[in-house]
Amino acid sequence: MTETFGPEYVRPAQPDCPRCGCCTAVLCEKGRHSITRCVGWTPAEHKQTVEGCPCSAETTQRTAAWRAAQVRATRLARELPLVPEVEAMLRELATGRSVEDPNGLFPQLKLRGLGQLVHARPAITPLGHTYLAARDDVRATTPVRVVEVDTATRTAQVEVSGWRPGELATVLLDQIVSDSGLDADTLAGLWLVAEANCQAPNHERLVLTGFRNSEPVPAGWVRVDGGDDA
């Protein structure tokens, strides 16, 4: 006797993301918090469809890919800067003027995400401005307190003493773990040190790099609750 199991099971369709026309809401939630973006969570046959999803793009502020790109551009500027003639071209593009490229330098900017073509003309990208800011801004070592760790979104809330004591900034959890060598489960409440542009006017411009373990915190450092550690 042949047993009948009924029609083949079909998984219910997931709700579409209200902010884009290419992904489900669940996929964009994952992609927004992953440096691999939505495309990194998508089967091979559908990758082309979601490749340009704005919800997880590195050009969209506060996505994981955007945070990673800010760090990448800053480290490039500080540790392995462009050759002078290429950086000079980037600075010229930053003025908004039309720039000729007789020596074929622009592809070096485009490859690094610092330049783009707009109406077939070379132009600077927001990441290009981040690079120039990292070249020009003063960066200094500052104590950083890890206030809260969110393993679901792979982010951490930190207090940067040299920037705005008592105000929190968001950084990638995996960046802290990779830089410091510490385990994510041990970070909450720890004081570390990092390099930062402490004159940044807002959270979007603040970029932290080079997290490492700290010596014991000196008496008088401000806590997040407004007190001190004296």
Number of C-alpha atoms within 10 A of each C-alpha: 3 4 5 6 7 6 6 6 7 6 6 6 7 11 11 15 16 11 13 15 12 21 23 17 17 13 23 26 17 19 26 24 23 23 21 16 28 28 24 16 15 17 9 9 7 11 14 12 13 21 16 15 20 20 26 29 23 22 17 15 14 19 22 25 22 22 22 20 18 27 22 17 26 24 19 16 19 14 10 10 16 16 9 9 11 18 20 12 20 26 15 15 20 17 11 10 10 10 15 13 11 7 8 9 15 21 15 15 21 17 10 14 17 22 24 20 12 10 7 7 11 22 25 23 21 14 21 26 18 21 25 19 17 23 19 12 13 13 19 13 16 20 24 25 25 24 18 17 22 14 12 8 15 16 19 23 19 24 23 27 20 16 21 14 17 16 16 20 20 20 24 24 19 16 20 24 16 14 14 17 12 14 11 17 10 10 19 16 12 16 20 23 21 22 19 25 22 22 15 17 10 11 12 13 15 19 26 28 21 17 23 20 16 16 10 9 14 11 9 10 15 18 16 17 9 10 11 12 10 9
